[in-house]
Structure formats: structure tokens, C-alpha cells
Amino acid sequence: MEAGHTAQRRWLLLNMCPAYHQRRVKLSSKPPEVERLKENREKRRAQQAQILEEQEQLRNKVPGNPNWEFLQMILDYKDELEFNPLQDGDPIANHQITVAIRKRPMSQKEIKKKEIDVVTVPTRDNITIHEPKCKVDLTKYLDNQHFGFD
């Protein structure tokens, strides 16, 4: 018998009391904030998928190199530089003190270990040393040290 009373009571509340019905409808519908959060989540996931795809393409440029991220950072840095190297026949100033810098090629042992060249000589009087570093959160970055000389 109580089941019949419960059904009757529910019918009466739904049909005779509009405020009760509105409250039930309001509780069952999704708030607009949830929809906005869902849209933002989908946008973030799409952006993350695009970043991962770009990283995979960069990794495939130098397959098997564990330092591919640092290498890409150095190459990006070099792309922004204007190179003007020393040429044969360029006049050399005569100073009392002469400092010579020799940048040697990488050895076969270094190449086999897939090490990267961290020295850039863009002009005859500048040199840049790229120091690969990691932050505490394991974000990789370069610390570029610039040295100028006469």
C-alpha cells in the first residue's frame, strides 16, 4: 500500500506543485559552467596533442639522439644569428697580446656517443658557448654564454 501512496504523492507533487517540478528539472540539467570546463578541457587536449606531434617530428629529424631537444634549441639559436666568419685575406690588427681560439671538430668517439657541438662562432670577434641545463621541474633550456674579443 505504501508504494501506491508514494506514486500518488509523486504524481501530485509533479502535477500540482510547479516549484517542485522546476527544482527537479533545474537539478537534472547541466550548469553552463560544466559545459565551459568541458570545452576548455577539449581545447587543452587538442593543444597537447599538437605539441606532442611537433616534438615527435623534431625527434625523427635526429633519430636515436638522446640530446635531440638541446640540439634543436642550438639549431634554432643559430638560425637567428647572422654569421660573418673570418675569411682568408681579412686584415688582422696587430696587438701586443694575441689570444687565439681554436674550435676543434668533434671526434669520432664524441659522434658515436651522439654528443652535440655546443660552441658557435658567428663572427671573428664573438664566440657563444651553449650550456644545456635542466630546471628543477626537468624543463630543458640553454644557458648561452657570449664572449667577445678583439
BELURTA-V276061 format. One record per residue. N is the residue number from 1. PSI is psi as a letter, one per 30 degrees, with the letter a starting at -180 (999 if undefined). Layout:
BEGIN
[[N | PSI] [N | PSI]]
END
This chain:
BEGIN
[[1 | e] [2 | e] [3 | e] [4 | e] [5 | e] [6 | e] [7 | e] [8 | e] [9 | e] [10 | e] [11 | e] [12 | e] [13 | e] [14 | e] [15 | f] [16 | f] [17 | j] [18 | f] [19 | e] [20 | e] [21 | e] [22 | e] [23 | e] [24 | e] [25 | e] [26 | e] [27 | e] [28 | f] [29 | l] [30 | k] [31 | l] [32 | f] [33 | e] [34 | e] [35 | e] [36 | e] [37 | e] [38 | e] [39 | e] [40 | e] [41 | e] [42 | e] [43 | e] [44 | e] [45 | e] [46 | e] [47 | e] [48 | e] [49 | e] [50 | e] [51 | e] [52 | e] [53 | e] [54 | e] [55 | e] [56 | e] [57 | e] [58 | e] [59 | e] [60 | f] [61 | e] [62 | i] [63 | k] [64 | g] [65 | j] [66 | f] [67 | g] [68 | e] [69 | e] [70 | e] [71 | e] [72 | e] [73 | e] [74 | e] [75 | e] [76 | e] [77 | e] [78 | e] [79 | f] [80 | f] [81 | l] [82 | j] [83 | k] [84 | i] [85 | l] [86 | k] [87 | l] [88 | k] [89 | f] [90 | k] [91 | k] [92 | k] [93 | k] [94 | j] [95 | l] [96 | e] [97 | k] [98 | k] [99 | k] [100 | k] [101 | k] [102 | k] [103 | j] [104 | l] [105 | l] [106 | k] [107 | l] [108 | e] [109 | e] [110 | e] [111 | e] [112 | e] [113 | g] [114 | h] [115 | l] [116 | l] [117 | k] [118 | g] [119 | k] [120 | k] [121 | i] [122 | e] [123 | l] [124 | f] [125 | g] [126 | k] [127 | k] [128 | k] [129 | k] [130 | j] [131 | j] [132 | k] [133 | l] [134 | k] [135 | l] [136 | e] [137 | g] [138 | g] [139 | k] [140 | k] [141 | l] [142 | k] [143 | j] [144 | j] [145 | k] [146 | k] [147 | k] [148 | k] [149 | l] [150 | 999]]
END
